Amino acid sequence: MYYAIISEDVDNSLPMRQTARPAHVERLHELKAQGRLLVAGPHPAVDTADPGDAGFSGSLVIAEFDSLVAAQAWADSDPYVDAGVYHKVIVKPFKVVLP
């Protein structure tokens, strides 16, 4: 089943994101290689694709896991969590309807 991992950043998270990004992205590439990643990306803090110094307000990952417990464990071990980027992470089941 798919699970949505919805994360919200702390204020001024950009420097922490930049430091932890390579390890964070590597994990996403692993999910993609396993055919389990539906979509992943950050939420720009301002209404533009490249927010520059404004940074990001959070992230969304939708991926396939065996259970909610497995999805939560994966989210809890994210390098952004370890780096203090996120102040809140919600994991919940996701049902693909479209496209």
Secondary structure, DSSP 8 states (H G I E B T S, - for coil): -EEEEEEEE-TT-HHHHHHHHHHHHHHHHHHHHTT-EEEEEEEESSSSS--GGG-EEEEEEEEE-SSHHHHHHHHHT-HHHHTT-EEEEEEEEE-----
